[in-house]
Structure formats: structure tokens, C-alpha cells
Amino acid sequence: MSRSELILGTLIAGVVLVSFLISLCIVGWVKRNALRLGLIDMPNERKVHTVPIPRGGGVGIWLGVVSVFAIGTLAVAIANAWPSLMADVLPSSVGQMVPGLWSKLGSIWLLLVGGSVVAVLGLMDDRFGLDWRVRIAVEFGVAAAVVYGLKLQLTAYIDLPWLTPILSVVWIVMLINSFNMLDNMDALSAGVAAIVSGMLALMLLSTPEESQGQPQVFVALMVLALLGGLLGFLKHNWPPASIFMGDSGSYFVGYWIAVTTLLSTYSGAHGHAPHAVFAPLCLLAIPIYDTLSVIAIRLREGRSPFQADKKHFSHRLVDLGMTKKQAVGTIYLATLTCSFGALLLPRTDWIGAGLVLLIVLAMLALIALLESLTSKKSSP
């Protein structure tokens, strides 16, 4: 192992560990003070828990990510201010990255500001309850500010310059709400997000970006910071959960995954493997399926798509006869299976990419078919 690889490995471990420890501690503090903070989730007919549970654990996930970048900003500032001193400590390949990292920090902190806004929005919803129109308006405002202000857009081959930014805004808002909708059983939303984050980071670190010939380390570290925060939270949220992430967590998690998928350029996006741009759809196939299927059910029943209920994918699996833990485990496995397709896309040709996408679609179709057959069997 070279010195550069050792430093990179240490950096990755440090990012995950720092975020994990901060999240673990902050979530514990919120749990102990939830009653005083007014962050208690009361049971009702649309929820699966039967006793009051603290919520607001997402504050720990958010602070875990923010703390990592606060420490990283300080470290990069020191390295940038005293390059001659750092030359004696860092290998040249790492030292050459410092100016580039320094130039990106401003944009990253603007992204963190956007994430902080949606986290606070979720926390206010957890504490006071907000009208869905207010929540959606703020989400669209933050997404538009990020997309149009930072020129952060989907990599798409659409010869309509005005359309891609709109799709990017919709992508961010959709994922914010997807992970919020998925947060309906112990360890479900956070566990799925951890799988997605880990697989996305693995793809970014194992597949060199074509224009530079290097892995996308910076974006991978952004994802790994989230992974650490999620793992710290899951220590408290693992069944039986002692605290929920609440909207503060699900909003931030969905937002952060959305912006990191937009930042990722994907190997060969402008060269031999343009089909790699479908990787986020593989990674997020299950959360997107849950969101679209729930909305379809609510609209079919003549209800608002924003009206909470127990019609989610996880609830429907329980209706099939699974326990809650089995339902969560099934969704984990489905997420992991679809995520493997994202790892394959940059490494295959168009035929292989088509097969990967067909496998993902076939899995979703099989799930939908089994659900429909069981629904018909149980109906009078």
C-alpha cells in the first residue's frame, strides 16, 4: 500500500468515525431531553408504534455531517496557508489536491446551508406541525437555489437547456419526500439511506472519473460523512427504536443524497459509458418505488398524496404476513440488490447496461405483482 493510499484510507475512516461519534452523542442528548424539547412522537392509527417515542434524532445526523466539514475546512485552510510545511507531511499527490479542495469548500458550505434549512424545516414540523404546502414551498425554494445558484444539475442528454434544471429541482424535492415517506418503521429509512450512501461511495472511489482519471474522492467523502451520521443514529434507532429521526433527519438525508448524486459525474458520462448516468435510479429504485406506489394508491382512493397513512411498501409487506423486522430486512435486501446494478453500469457496454436496468425493473415488477395478487386474494 502506497503512502497516498494509506492517507486516503485514514481520511475515509476518520470521516466516518467523526460523524458517527458526533451523531451518536447528539442523538443520545436529544433522546434524554426530548420531553423538555417537545419532541415526542405520539402513537395514532396511522403509526406502527404503540407508546410515545422521542423524535428529532435527525439533528444528530445533520450535526455529524456539518462537524466533519467544519473540521475538514480547518484542515484544508491550514494546508492551503502553509503549503511548504504540508509538503513535508503530505505526499505530493495529496498536496496537489489541496488547492482544488479549497476552491470547492465555498460551494459545499452553500450546500450545507441548504441542508440546514431543510433540517430546520423538518425540526419545526416535528415540534409544531406545518402545513404540507409550506413544507413543499420551502423544499422547492431550497432546491431551486441550489440548482440555479450553484449550477448543480443532472447529467442528462436532453437537448433542452431549460428542462434539465427543472428536472434537477424535482429530483431533489422527490428524494427529500421519498426518505420522509420511507421513515415509517424502525431503522428503515436510515438503513436504506446507509446502504445507498455506502454503495454510492464505493462506486465513486472504485471508478475513476474519465476527464481526470481519478476517483471522485471529495464527493465520496460527502457521502461517507452522511454514512457515519446514519450509523450513529441507527445505534439508537435499531429495533426496538428508542428514538426516531423525525422530519429533521429524513429531509436532510434525502436532500444530501440528492445533491451528492447530482455532484457525481459518473465514469464515462461524456465518453464510452454514458449509460452510467442511470446509476442513481438503480441506487434509489426502492425509495422511488415506495413514493410512486403510495401516491398512486392515495390518488386511486381519492385522497391527497400528502395525506399520511399505512399504505407504504413496508406496511404492505407486513400485510403479506411478514413481521416488521422481516419487512425492513426485505427492503434492505431489495435496495442492496438494485444498488449492485449501479456498480456495474460504469463497467459495461450498452447491452450490459440494458440488462442491468431490466433486472431492476423486473424486481420492481415482481414486487408489484406479488402485492397485487395477495391484495386480490385477501379482498372479499
MARZAKOL-410111 format. One record per residue (C-alpha): residue number from 0; residue in three letters; x, y negated, z negated. Coordinates in Angstrom, 1 decimal, padded with zeros to 4 digits, m for minus. Last residue first. Layout:
REM MARZAKOL-410111
FIDO    k    r      px      py      pz
FIDO  NUM  ALA       X       Y       Z
...
//
This chain:
REM MARZAKOL-410111
FIDO    k    r      px      py      pz
FIDO  379  PRO  m063.8   010.1   000.0
FIDO  378  SER  m060.2   008.9   000.7
FIDO  377  SER  m057.4   011.0  m000.7
FIDO  376  LYS  m056.6   012.9   002.5
FIDO  375  LYS  m056.8   009.7   004.6
FIDO  374  SER  m054.3   008.0   002.3
FIDO  373  THR  m052.0   011.0   002.4
FIDO  372  LEU  m052.0   011.0   006.2
FIDO  371  SER  m051.4   007.2   006.3
FIDO  370  GLU  m048.5   007.3   003.8
FIDO  369  LEU  m046.9   010.2   005.6
FIDO  368  LEU  m047.2   008.4   008.9
FIDO  367  ALA  m045.8   005.1   007.5
FIDO  366  ILE  m042.8   006.9   006.1
FIDO  365  LEU  m042.2   008.8   009.3
FIDO  364  ALA  m042.5   005.6   011.3
FIDO  363  LEU  m039.9   003.9   009.1
FIDO  362  MET  m037.5   006.9   009.5
FIDO  361  ALA  m038.1   006.9   013.3
FIDO  360  LEU  m037.3   003.2   013.4
FIDO  359  VAL  m034.0   003.7   011.7
FIDO  358  ILE  m033.1   006.7   013.8
FIDO  357  LEU  m034.1   004.7   017.0
FIDO  356  LEU  m031.9   001.8   015.9
FIDO  355  VAL  m028.9   004.2   015.5
FIDO  354  LEU  m029.7   005.9   018.8
FIDO  353  GLY  m029.8   002.6   020.6
FIDO  352  ALA  m026.4   001.6   019.1
FIDO  351  GLY  m024.9   004.9   020.2
FIDO  350  ILE  m026.1   004.3   023.8
FIDO  349  TRP  m024.9   000.7   023.7
FIDO  348  ASP  m021.4   001.7   022.5
FIDO  347  THR  m020.3   002.5   019.0
FIDO  346  ARG  m018.1   001.1   016.2
FIDO  345  PRO  m019.8  m002.2   015.5
FIDO  344  LEU  m023.2  m000.4   015.1
FIDO  343  LEU  m021.9   002.5   012.9
FIDO  342  LEU  m021.7   000.6   009.6
FIDO  341  ALA  m025.1  m000.9   010.1
FIDO  340  GLY  m026.5   002.6   010.7
FIDO  339  PHE  m025.2   003.7   007.3
FIDO  338  SER  m027.5   001.0   005.9
FIDO  337  CYS  m030.6   002.8   007.1
FIDO  336  THR  m029.6   005.9   005.0
FIDO  335  LEU  m028.8   003.7   001.9
FIDO  334  THR  m032.1   001.9   002.0
FIDO  333  ALA  m034.0   005.2   002.4
FIDO  332  LEU  m032.1   006.7  m000.5
FIDO  331  TYR  m032.7   003.7  m002.7
FIDO  330  ILE  m036.4   003.8  m001.8
FIDO  329  THR  m036.6   007.4  m002.7
FIDO  328  GLY  m034.9   006.7  m006.1
FIDO  327  VAL  m037.4   004.0  m006.9
FIDO  326  ALA  m040.3   006.3  m006.1
FIDO  325  GLN  m038.7   009.1  m008.1
FIDO  324  LYS  m038.2   006.8  m011.1
FIDO  323  LYS  m041.9   005.6  m010.9
FIDO  322  THR  m043.1   009.2  m010.8
FIDO  321  MET  m044.2   010.5  m007.4
FIDO  320  GLY  m047.7   011.8  m006.6
FIDO  319  LEU  m048.5   010.0  m003.3
FIDO  318  ASP  m050.0   007.2  m005.3
FIDO  317  VAL  m046.5   006.7  m006.8
FIDO  316  LEU  m045.2   006.3  m003.3
FIDO  315  ARG  m047.9   003.7  m002.6
FIDO  314  HIS  m046.8   001.7  m005.6
FIDO  313  SER  m043.2   001.7  m004.3
FIDO  312  PHE  m044.2   000.6  m000.8
FIDO  311  HIS  m046.3  m002.2  m002.3
FIDO  310  LYS  m050.1  m002.2  m002.7
FIDO  309  LYS  m050.2  m003.0  m006.4
FIDO  308  ASP  m051.4  m006.6  m006.0
FIDO  307  ALA  m050.3  m010.2  m005.8
FIDO  306  GLN  m052.2  m012.5  m003.5
FIDO  305  PHE  m049.8  m014.2  m001.1
FIDO  304  PRO  m051.0  m012.4   002.0
FIDO  303  SER  m054.5  m013.8   001.2
FIDO  302  ARG  m057.2  m011.2   001.2
FIDO  301  GLY  m059.5  m009.8   004.0
FIDO  300  GLU  m058.6  m006.2   003.3
FIDO  299  ARG  m056.8  m006.0   006.7
FIDO  298  LEU  m054.9  m009.1   005.7
FIDO  297  ARG  m053.8  m007.6   002.4
FIDO  296  ILE  m052.7  m004.3   004.1
FIDO  295  ALA  m050.8  m006.1   006.8
FIDO  294  ILE  m049.0  m008.3   004.3
FIDO  293  VAL  m048.0  m005.3   002.3
FIDO  292  SER  m046.7  m003.5   005.4
FIDO  291  LEU  m044.7  m006.5   006.5
FIDO  290  THR  m043.0  m007.0   003.1
FIDO  289  ASP  m042.3  m003.3   002.4
FIDO  288  TYR  m040.9  m002.8   005.9
FIDO  287  ILE  m038.7  m005.9   005.6
FIDO  286  PRO  m037.4  m004.6   002.2
FIDO  285  ILE  m036.8  m001.1   003.9
FIDO  284  ALA  m035.1  m002.3   007.1
FIDO  283  LEU  m032.7  m004.7   005.3
FIDO  282  LEU  m029.4  m003.1   006.1
FIDO  281  CYS  m030.6  m001.9   009.5
FIDO  280  LEU  m032.0  m005.3   010.5
FIDO  279  PRO  m028.8  m006.9   009.2
FIDO  278  ALA  m026.8  m004.7   011.6
FIDO  277  PHE  m028.7  m005.8   014.7
FIDO  276  VAL  m025.9  m008.3   015.6
FIDO  275  ALA  m023.7  m005.2   016.2
FIDO  274  HIS  m025.4  m004.9   019.6
FIDO  273  PRO  m022.9  m007.4   020.9
FIDO  272  ALA  m020.3  m004.7   020.9
FIDO  271  HIS  m017.5  m005.3   023.6
FIDO  270  GLY  m017.3  m009.1   023.2
FIDO  269  HIS  m019.1  m012.0   021.7
FIDO  268  ALA  m020.6  m010.3   018.7
FIDO  267  GLY  m017.7  m007.9   018.9
FIDO  266  SER  m017.5  m007.4   015.2
FIDO  265  TYR  m020.2  m009.1   013.2
FIDO  264  THR  m020.3  m012.9   012.8
FIDO  263  SER  m021.3  m012.8   009.1
FIDO  262  LEU  m022.4  m016.3   008.0
FIDO  261  LEU  m026.1  m015.5   008.8
FIDO  260  THR  m025.9  m012.2   006.8
FIDO  259  THR  m024.4  m014.1   004.0
FIDO  258  VAL  m027.2  m016.7   004.1
FIDO  257  ALA  m029.9  m014.1   003.9
FIDO  256  ILE  m028.2  m012.1   001.1
FIDO  255  TRP  m027.9  m015.3  m000.9
FIDO  254  TYR  m031.5  m016.3  m000.4
FIDO  253  GLY  m033.0  m012.9  m001.2
FIDO  252  VAL  m030.9  m012.7  m004.4
FIDO  251  PHE  m031.7  m016.3  m005.4
FIDO  250  TYR  m035.5  m015.8  m005.0
FIDO  249  SER  m035.4  m012.4  m006.7
FIDO  248  GLY  m033.5  m013.8  m009.7
FIDO  247  SER  m035.5  m016.9  m010.5
FIDO  246  ASP  m038.7  m015.0  m009.6
FIDO  245  GLY  m038.2  m012.7  m012.5
FIDO  244  MET  m035.1  m010.6  m013.2
FIDO  243  PHE  m037.0  m008.4  m015.6
FIDO  242  ILE  m035.8  m007.5  m019.1
FIDO  241  SER  m035.6  m004.4  m021.4
FIDO  240  ALA  m036.1  m002.1  m018.5
FIDO  239  PRO  m036.9   001.6  m019.2
FIDO  238  PRO  m035.5   002.2  m016.7
FIDO  237  TRP  m032.3   000.2  m015.8
FIDO  236  ASN  m033.0  m003.6  m016.1
FIDO  235  HIS  m030.4  m004.3  m018.8
FIDO  234  LYS  m027.4  m002.7  m017.2
FIDO  233  LEU  m029.0  m003.6  m013.9
FIDO  232  PHE  m028.3  m007.3  m014.6
FIDO  231  GLY  m024.5  m006.7  m014.8
FIDO  230  LEU  m024.7  m004.7  m011.6
FIDO  229  LEU  m026.6  m007.4  m009.9
FIDO  228  GLY  m024.1  m010.1  m010.9
FIDO  227  GLY  m021.2  m007.9  m009.6
FIDO  226  LEU  m023.0  m007.3  m006.3
FIDO  225  LEU  m023.6  m011.0  m005.9
FIDO  224  ALA  m019.9  m011.8  m006.2
FIDO  223  LEU  m019.3  m008.9  m003.8
FIDO  222  VAL  m021.5  m010.6  m001.2
FIDO  221  MET  m019.5  m013.9  m001.4
FIDO  220  LEU  m016.3  m011.9  m001.5
FIDO  219  ALA  m017.3  m010.3   001.8
FIDO  218  VAL  m018.0  m013.7   003.3
FIDO  217  PHE  m014.4  m014.7   002.5
FIDO  216  VAL  m012.8  m011.5   003.6
FIDO  215  GLN  m014.2  m011.4   007.1
FIDO  214  PRO  m011.8  m008.7   008.2
FIDO  213  GLN  m009.0  m009.8   010.5
FIDO  212  GLY  m008.5  m009.7   014.3
FIDO  211  GLN  m009.2  m013.4   014.6
FIDO  210  SER  m011.7  m013.5   017.5
FIDO  209  GLU  m012.9  m009.9   017.1
FIDO  208  GLU  m013.8  m009.9   013.4
FIDO  207  PRO  m012.1  m006.8   011.9
FIDO  206  THR  m014.4  m004.1   010.7
FIDO  205  SER  m013.6  m002.4   007.4
FIDO  204  LEU  m014.0  m005.5   005.1
FIDO  203  LEU  m017.2  m006.8   006.7
FIDO  202  MET  m018.8  m003.4   006.9
FIDO  201  LEU  m017.9  m002.6   003.3
FIDO  200  ALA  m019.3  m006.0   002.1
FIDO  199  LEU  m022.5  m005.3   003.9
FIDO  198  MET  m022.8  m001.8   002.4
FIDO  197  GLY  m022.2  m003.1  m001.1
FIDO  196  SER  m024.6  m006.0  m000.8
FIDO  195  VAL  m027.4  m003.8   000.7
FIDO  194  ILE  m026.9  m001.2  m002.1
FIDO  193  ALA  m026.9  m003.9  m004.7
FIDO  192  ALA  m030.0  m005.6  m003.2
FIDO  191  VAL  m031.8  m002.2  m003.3
FIDO  190  GLY  m030.9  m001.8  m007.0
FIDO  189  ALA  m031.9  m005.4  m007.9
FIDO  188  SER  m035.3  m005.0  m006.2
FIDO  187  LEU  m036.0  m001.6  m007.7
FIDO  186  ALA  m034.3  m001.6  m011.1
FIDO  185  ASP  m037.7  m001.3  m013.0
FIDO  184  MET  m040.6  m001.7  m010.7
FIDO  183  ASN  m042.3  m004.6  m008.9
FIDO  182  ASP  m039.4  m006.7  m007.6
FIDO  181  LEU  m039.9  m005.8  m003.9
FIDO  180  MET  m042.2  m008.7  m003.4
FIDO  179  ASN  m039.5  m011.1  m004.6
FIDO  178  PHE  m036.9  m009.3  m002.5
FIDO  177  SER  m039.1  m009.8   000.6
FIDO  176  ASN  m040.0  m013.4  m000.4
FIDO  175  ILE  m036.5  m014.7  m000.3
FIDO  174  LEU  m035.8  m012.4   002.7
FIDO  173  MET  m038.7  m014.0   004.7
FIDO  172  VAL  m037.7  m017.5   003.8
FIDO  171  ILE  m034.1  m017.0   005.0
FIDO  170  TRP  m035.2  m015.3   008.2
FIDO  169  VAL  m037.8  m017.9   009.0
FIDO  168  VAL  m035.1  m020.6   008.8
FIDO  167  SER  m032.9  m018.6   011.1
FIDO  166  LEU  m035.7  m018.0   013.6
FIDO  165  ILE  m036.3  m021.8   013.7
FIDO  164  PRO  m032.6  m022.4   014.2
FIDO  163  THR  m032.6  m019.9   017.1
FIDO  162  LEU  m035.6  m021.3   018.9
FIDO  161  TRP  m034.3  m024.9   019.7
FIDO  160  PRO  m031.3  m023.6   021.7
FIDO  159  LEU  m033.5  m021.4   024.0
FIDO  158  ASP  m031.3  m019.0   025.9
FIDO  157  ILE  m031.7  m016.3   023.3
FIDO  156  TYR  m028.7  m014.0   022.7
FIDO  155  ALA  m028.7  m014.2   018.9
FIDO  154  THR  m026.2  m014.7   016.2
FIDO  153  LEU  m028.5  m016.2   013.6
FIDO  152  GLN  m027.7  m019.7   012.5
FIDO  151  LEU  m025.9  m021.9   010.0
FIDO  150  LYS  m025.3  m025.3   011.4
FIDO  149  LEU  m024.6  m026.6   007.9
FIDO  148  GLY  m027.4  m029.3   007.8
FIDO  147  TYR  m029.8  m027.6   010.3
FIDO  146  VAL  m029.7  m024.1   008.8
FIDO  145  VAL  m029.0  m025.0   005.2
FIDO  144  ALA  m031.5  m028.0   005.1
FIDO  143  ALA  m034.1  m025.9   006.9
FIDO  142  ALA  m033.8  m023.0   004.4
FIDO  141  VAL  m034.0  m025.4   001.5
FIDO  140  GLY  m037.1  m027.1   002.9
FIDO  139  PHE  m038.7  m023.8   003.9
FIDO  138  GLU  m038.3  m022.5   000.3
FIDO  137  VAL  m039.6  m025.7  m001.2
FIDO  136  ALA  m042.7  m025.6   000.9
FIDO  135  ILE  m043.2  m021.9   000.2
FIDO  134  ARG  m043.1  m022.4  m003.5
FIDO  133  VAL  m045.4  m025.4  m003.5
FIDO  132  ARG  m047.9  m023.5  m001.3
FIDO  131  TRP  m047.7  m020.5  m003.7
FIDO  130  ASP  m048.9  m022.6  m006.6
FIDO  129  LEU  m046.5  m022.5  m009.5
FIDO  128  GLY  m046.6  m020.6  m012.7
FIDO  127  PHE  m045.2  m022.2  m015.8
FIDO  126  ARG  m042.2  m020.3  m017.0
FIDO  125  ASP  m041.6  m017.7  m014.3
FIDO  124  ASP  m042.6  m020.3  m011.6
FIDO  123  MET  m040.2  m022.8  m013.1
FIDO  122  LEU  m037.5  m020.1  m013.1
FIDO  121  GLY  m038.2  m019.3  m009.4
FIDO  120  LEU  m037.9  m022.9  m008.4
FIDO  119  VAL  m034.7  m023.1  m010.5
FIDO  118  ALA  m033.3  m020.1  m008.5
FIDO  117  VAL  m034.5  m021.7  m005.2
FIDO  116  VAL  m032.6  m024.9  m006.0
FIDO  115  SER  m029.5  m023.1  m007.3
FIDO  114  GLY  m029.3  m021.1  m004.0
FIDO  113  GLY  m029.4  m024.4  m002.1
FIDO  112  VAL  m026.7  m025.8  m004.3
FIDO  111  LEU  m024.7  m022.6  m003.8
FIDO  110  LEU  m025.0  m023.1   000.0
FIDO  109  LEU  m023.6  m026.6  m000.5
FIDO  108  TRP  m020.9  m025.1  m002.6
FIDO  107  ILE  m020.0  m022.8   000.2
FIDO  106  SER  m019.9  m025.7   002.7
FIDO  105  GLY  m017.5  m027.6   000.6
FIDO  104  LEU  m015.4  m024.5   000.0
FIDO  103  LYS  m014.8  m023.8   003.6
FIDO  102  SER  m011.8  m026.2   004.2
FIDO  101  TRP  m010.0  m024.8   001.1
FIDO  100  LEU  m010.4  m021.3   002.3
FIDO   99  GLY  m008.8  m022.2   005.6
FIDO   98  PRO  m006.0  m024.0   003.9
FIDO   97  VAL  m005.4  m021.0   001.6
FIDO   96  MET  m005.4  m018.3   004.3
FIDO   95  GLN  m001.8  m018.8   005.3
FIDO   94  GLY  m000.8  m018.1   001.7
FIDO   93  VAL  m002.3  m014.6   001.9
FIDO   92  SER  m000.3  m013.6   005.0
FIDO   91  SER   002.8  m015.3   003.5
FIDO   90  PRO   002.7  m013.1   000.4
FIDO   89  LEU   001.7  m015.1  m002.8
FIDO   88  VAL   003.8  m015.9  m005.8
FIDO   87  ASP   006.9  m017.7  m004.4
FIDO   86  ALA   004.8  m019.3  m001.7
FIDO   85  MET   002.4  m020.5  m004.4
FIDO   84  LEU   005.0  m022.9  m005.7
FIDO   83  SER   005.7  m024.3  m002.2
FIDO   82  PRO   002.0  m024.6  m001.6
FIDO   81  TRP   001.3  m026.8  m004.7
FIDO   80  ALA  m002.0  m028.6  m004.0
FIDO   79  ASN  m003.5  m025.9  m001.9
FIDO   78  ALA  m002.7  m023.1  m004.3
FIDO   77  ILE  m004.1  m025.2  m007.2
FIDO   76  ALA  m007.3  m026.0  m005.3
FIDO   75  VAL  m007.7  m022.4  m004.3
FIDO   74  ALA  m007.5  m021.3  m007.9
FIDO   73  LEU  m010.0  m024.0  m009.1
FIDO   72  THR  m012.4  m023.1  m006.3
FIDO   71  GLY  m012.1  m019.4  m007.1
FIDO   70  ILE  m013.0  m020.1  m010.8
FIDO   69  ALA  m016.1  m022.1  m009.8
FIDO   68  PHE  m016.9  m019.6  m007.1
FIDO   67  VAL  m016.9  m016.7  m009.6
FIDO   66  SER  m018.9  m018.8  m012.0
FIDO   65  VAL  m021.6  m019.6  m009.4
FIDO   64  VAL  m022.1  m015.9  m008.6
FIDO   63  GLY  m022.4  m014.8  m012.2
FIDO   62  LEU  m024.5  m017.8  m013.0
FIDO   61  TRP  m027.1  m016.7  m010.4
FIDO   60  ILE  m027.2  m013.1  m011.6
FIDO   59  GLY  m027.5  m014.2  m015.2
FIDO   58  VAL  m030.4  m016.6  m014.4
FIDO   57  GLY  m032.0  m013.7  m012.7
FIDO   56  GLY  m032.7  m012.2  m016.1
FIDO   55  GLY  m035.6  m014.6  m016.4
FIDO   54  ARG  m038.1  m012.1  m017.8
FIDO   53  PRO  m038.7  m010.6  m021.3
FIDO   52  ILE  m041.2  m007.7  m021.4
FIDO   51  PRO  m044.7  m007.6  m022.9
FIDO   50  VAL  m046.1  m004.0  m023.0
FIDO   49  THR  m047.9  m002.0  m020.4
FIDO   48  HIS  m045.6  m002.2  m017.4
FIDO   47  VAL  m046.9  m001.4  m013.9
FIDO   46  LYS  m048.3  m004.7  m013.0
FIDO   45  ARG  m051.5  m005.6  m011.1
FIDO   44  GLU  m054.0  m005.0  m013.9
FIDO   43  ASN  m052.1  m007.0  m016.5
FIDO   42  PRO  m048.9  m006.9  m018.6
FIDO   41  MET  m047.4  m010.1  m020.0
FIDO   40  ASP  m044.0  m011.2  m018.7
FIDO   39  ILE  m042.3  m013.3  m021.4
FIDO   38  LEU  m040.1  m016.2  m020.6
FIDO   37  GLY  m041.4  m018.9  m022.9
FIDO   36  LEU  m037.8  m020.0  m023.9
FIDO   35  ARG  m038.4  m019.1  m027.5
FIDO   34  LEU  m039.8  m015.7  m026.6
FIDO   33  ALA  m037.0  m015.1  m024.1
FIDO   32  ASN  m034.2  m015.9  m026.6
FIDO   31  ARG  m032.7  m012.4  m027.0
FIDO   30  LYS  m033.4  m011.4  m023.4
FIDO   29  VAL  m031.9  m014.7  m022.1
FIDO   28  TRP  m028.7  m014.0  m024.1
FIDO   27  GLY  m028.4  m010.4  m022.8
FIDO   26  VAL  m028.9  m011.7  m019.2
FIDO   25  ILE  m026.1  m014.2  m019.8
FIDO   24  CYS  m023.7  m011.6  m021.2
FIDO   23  LEU  m024.2  m009.0  m018.4
FIDO   22  SER  m024.2  m011.7  m015.7
FIDO   21  ILE  m020.9  m013.1  m017.0
FIDO   20  LEU  m019.4  m009.6  m017.2
FIDO   19  PHE  m020.5  m008.5  m013.8
FIDO   18  SER  m019.6  m011.7  m012.0
FIDO   17  VAL  m016.1  m011.5  m013.5
FIDO   16  LEU  m015.7  m007.8  m012.7
FIDO   15  VAL  m017.0  m008.1  m009.1
FIDO   14  VAL  m014.7  m011.0  m008.3
FIDO   13  GLY  m011.7  m009.4  m010.1
FIDO   12  ALA  m012.1  m006.1  m008.3
FIDO   11  ILE  m012.1  m007.8  m004.9
FIDO   10  LEU  m009.2  m010.0  m005.8
FIDO    9  THR  m007.2  m007.0  m007.1
FIDO    8  GLY  m007.9  m005.1  m003.9
FIDO    7  LEU  m006.8  m008.2  m001.8
FIDO    6  ILE  m003.7  m008.6  m003.8
FIDO    5  LEU  m002.8  m004.9  m003.4
FIDO    4  GLU  m003.5  m005.1   000.3
FIDO    3  SER  m001.2  m008.1   000.7
FIDO    2  ARG   001.6  m006.4  m001.3
FIDO    1  SER   001.4  m003.4   001.0
FIDO    0  MET   000.0   000.0   000.0
//
